[in-house]
Each structure stands twice: as structure tokens, then as C-alpha cells.
């Protein structure tokens, strides 16, 4: 899979998640805390997996 496409997709997800939190805060919805916590964990985990799988995991030869 193209790394740039995956990164751009994660940026889009993060952006839309931020907009959803902002709208929920403006409207004063009750479930914002749970939504923010669960969504933050999911989005953060996706970025962590992307960083782990996208890194150059080269071993140093002695």
C-alpha cells in the first residue's frame, strides 16, 4: 500500500474526528467525554501502528 495514501487517510480521519468533537462541544451533547476518550484511543492507536509499520526497522550488524 502506498505510504503517502495511508498517511493522508490518517490525517483525514484525525481532521474529521477533531471536527466531530468540536461540533459535539458546541452543541453541548452529553456523550462527548466517552466519544472523545474512545475516539482518541482509536485514532492514536492507528497513528502508532502507522509509525511502527512505516518505520525502517533495520538491524545494526556488529
Secondary structure, 3 states (H helix, E strand, C coil): CCHHHHHHHHHHHHHHHHHHHHHHHHHCCCCHHHHHHHHHHHHHHHHHHHHHHHCCCCCCCC
